[in-house]
Amino acid sequence: MMAKELVDEHGLKQDKVAEILGMSQSAVSKYSRKVRGYVIRIDDAQEVRPLISSMVVLLLNGRHQRTEFLQLFCQTCMVVRKTGLMCQFCEKSSPKVKIEECDFCINPVSKRKQKGGRIVFV
């Protein structure tokens, strides 16, 4: 989504976007065309758009603080989990996952622990 926004809305060339994001021009092309990285449809989520736009602005300014960028990134992940968007990925990746029974994303990490290679809730 960031690659597409940098190309489409800010008029940057794909090679410049690749440099900013630390990836190949080919990857930027695929992200822009939604051929790659389109398992979770976050571009329609109203809560996500402003966070992505803020990260893009930080990248364009070139003087962003790593912590500021990571805070926005983490907020984006929390929104994706909270709104159930991650369920799309889980459902596609494992037929064993029963979405209606799963609360993994909305349960705080502090309430989980590793046990014998599995994550269990405490």
C-alpha positions as CSV (number, residue, x, y, z in Angstrom):
1,M,0.0,0.0,0.0
2,M,2.9,2.4,0.8
3,A,4.6,1.6,-2.5
4,K,1.4,2.2,-4.5
5,E,0.7,5.5,-2.6
6,L,4.3,6.7,-3.2
7,V,4.0,6.0,-7.0
8,D,0.3,6.9,-7.6
9,E,-0.3,9.8,-5.2
10,H,3.2,11.3,-4.9
11,G,4.4,10.8,-8.5
12,L,7.6,9.1,-7.6
13,K,9.3,6.7,-10.0
14,Q,9.4,3.1,-9.0
15,D,13.2,3.0,-8.7
16,K,13.0,5.9,-6.2
17,V,10.3,4.2,-4.2
18,A,12.4,1.0,-4.2
19,E,15.3,3.0,-2.8
20,I,13.2,4.6,-0.1
21,L,11.6,1.3,0.9
22,G,14.7,-0.8,0.6
23,M,13.4,-3.2,-2.0
24,S,13.8,-4.0,-5.7
25,Q,12.0,-2.0,-8.4
26,S,10.4,-5.2,-9.5
27,A,8.9,-5.6,-6.0
28,V,7.5,-2.1,-6.1
29,S,5.9,-2.8,-9.5
30,K,4.3,-5.9,-8.1
31,Y,3.0,-4.1,-5.0
32,S,1.7,-1.2,-7.1
33,R,-0.2,-3.6,-9.4
34,K,-1.4,-5.6,-6.4
35,V,0.3,-8.8,-7.7
36,R,2.3,-9.1,-4.5
37,G,1.4,-8.5,-0.9
38,Y,-2.3,-8.5,-1.3
39,V,-3.4,-11.3,0.9
40,I,-5.1,-8.9,3.4
41,R,-7.2,-6.2,1.9
42,I,-6.3,-3.2,4.1
43,D,-6.7,-0.5,1.5
44,D,-10.5,-0.3,2.1
45,A,-10.1,0.0,5.9
46,Q,-10.7,3.6,6.9
47,E,-8.7,3.3,10.1
48,V,-5.6,2.1,8.2
49,R,-5.4,4.8,5.5
50,P,-4.3,7.7,7.7
51,L,-1.7,5.6,9.4
52,I,-0.2,4.5,6.0
53,S,-0.3,8.1,4.8
54,S,1.5,9.2,7.9
55,M,4.2,6.6,7.3
56,V,4.6,7.7,3.7
57,V,5.0,11.3,4.8
58,L,7.7,10.3,7.2
59,L,9.5,8.4,4.4
60,L,9.2,11.3,2.0
61,N,10.6,13.8,4.5
62,G,13.6,11.5,4.9
63,R,14.2,12.7,8.4
64,H,11.9,10.4,10.3
65,Q,12.7,8.9,13.6
66,R,12.8,5.1,13.5
67,T,10.7,5.0,16.7
68,E,8.0,7.3,15.2
69,F,7.7,5.2,12.1
70,L,7.6,1.9,14.1
71,Q,4.9,3.3,16.4
72,L,2.7,4.0,13.3
73,F,3.6,0.6,11.9
74,C,2.5,-1.1,15.2
75,Q,-0.7,1.0,15.3
76,T,-1.5,-0.3,11.8
77,C,-0.9,-3.9,12.9
78,M,-3.2,-3.4,15.9
79,V,-6.0,-2.0,13.7
80,V,-5.6,-4.9,11.2
81,R,-6.0,-7.3,14.1
82,K,-8.8,-5.4,15.9
83,T,-10.9,-5.0,12.8
84,G,-10.7,-8.7,11.9
85,L,-8.7,-8.1,8.7
86,M,-6.1,-10.6,9.8
87,C,-8.8,-13.3,9.8
88,Q,-8.8,-13.3,6.0
89,F,-5.2,-14.3,6.0
90,C,-5.6,-17.0,8.7
91,E,-8.6,-18.5,6.9
92,K,-6.7,-18.7,3.6
93,S,-3.4,-20.0,5.2
94,S,-4.9,-22.8,7.3
95,P,-8.2,-24.6,6.7
96,K,-8.0,-25.8,10.4
97,V,-8.6,-22.2,11.6
98,K,-12.2,-21.7,12.6
99,I,-12.7,-17.9,12.4
100,E,-15.8,-17.9,14.5
101,E,-13.9,-19.6,17.3
102,C,-10.6,-17.7,17.1
103,D,-9.8,-14.7,19.3
104,F,-6.1,-14.8,18.8
105,C,-5.7,-11.3,17.4
106,I,-8.0,-9.6,19.9
107,N,-6.5,-11.3,23.0
108,P,-3.6,-9.4,24.5
109,V,-0.2,-11.0,24.0
110,S,0.3,-10.9,27.8
111,K,-2.4,-13.5,28.1
112,R,-0.6,-16.0,25.9
113,K,2.3,-18.3,26.6
114,Q,4.3,-20.8,24.7
115,K,3.8,-24.5,25.7
116,G,5.4,-27.4,23.8
117,G,5.7,-25.4,20.6
118,R,2.1,-24.2,20.8
119,I,0.7,-20.9,22.0
120,V,-2.0,-21.3,24.7
121,F,-4.1,-18.8,26.5
122,V,-3.8,-18.4,30.2
